[in-house]
């Protein structure tokens, strides 16, 4: 039996009819886009006398997606539209029944559709990198986390989501999947340090909802000026936790300068984040370790999944090289040296110490 979400790729005519009936009678086309868990489609709608049609993104999730997680994402986008409309995040729209989520007819198990704004731009992983761009990425995440600090929503537990630094102890069992012996040794070390040094401090760290997936495939930059971030996508990995976790996730993807591991590149990102949302000295001391933890998570999760699903190996390992570089950038000089670099070049907030 073809899974209903996969069958939808070939039945864009049915989706177009659905969009016309439930969203806009002026919809003129539906085209499939790539995605990880959700199915994504570009919808073009003729609106008024505009010379070019408006674009939307139709996201379809199957029954494996936690409905509470979808509701969380929707509430997050509504909050950001109200409290930080200047941020380049997607807007969410309502169907004709005034709901954000529409159960697709005749799908078994059920599939759920949401309609979002389309954001134009060049995916960050396709753009040339620069210190100014890395600072801009840090600034974008810092501004987003600052806006999310005021977001109140019941905490959603998503047991299927491994990409949560809180789950580091569970991932120790996945370490043998890392093929490179040096990386595996470092990963084992930073996972142990997380358990010994970070877990006891969790209750003291400022916590909020986090994007948790600020990787180059979820960011768009201006094609005419790739130093400017013009789009932040995919809130599907959101978690509730210390805000320094989010800074660490974002920094973990910024450890490459050309093809060379670079701690200075990660510091560029941290400078941007700090300018928009200053971390305390206590948080800054933890930032290199947590970024190394996230790099190690990326290595063990992706290498294990690539073994399980070799037919999808290229997609699964798309962030493997940058995670490996990030781990080298931090661990080659050592965690203490990395922390000294950050604290020496950044101005911590005065909230603690």
Buried (B, 14 or more C-beta within 10 A) or exposed (E): EEEBBEEBEEEBEBBBEBBBEBBBEBBEBBBBEEBBBBBBBBBBBBEEEEEEBBBBBBBBBBBEBBEBBBBBBBBBBBBBBEBBEEBBBBBBBBBEEEEBBBEBEEBEEBBBBBBBBBBEBBBBBEBEBBBBBBBBBBBBBBBBBBBBBEBEBEEBEBEEBBBBBBEBEEBBEBBEBBEBEEBBEBBBBBBEBBEEEBEEEEEEBBBBBBBBBBBBBBBBBBEEEBBBBBBBBBBBBBBBBBBBBBBBBBBBBBBBBEEEBBBEBBBBBBBBBBBBBBBBBBBBBBBBBBBBBBBBBBBBBBBBBBEEEEEEBEBBBBBBEBBBBBBBBBBEBEBEBBBBBBBEEBEBBEEEE
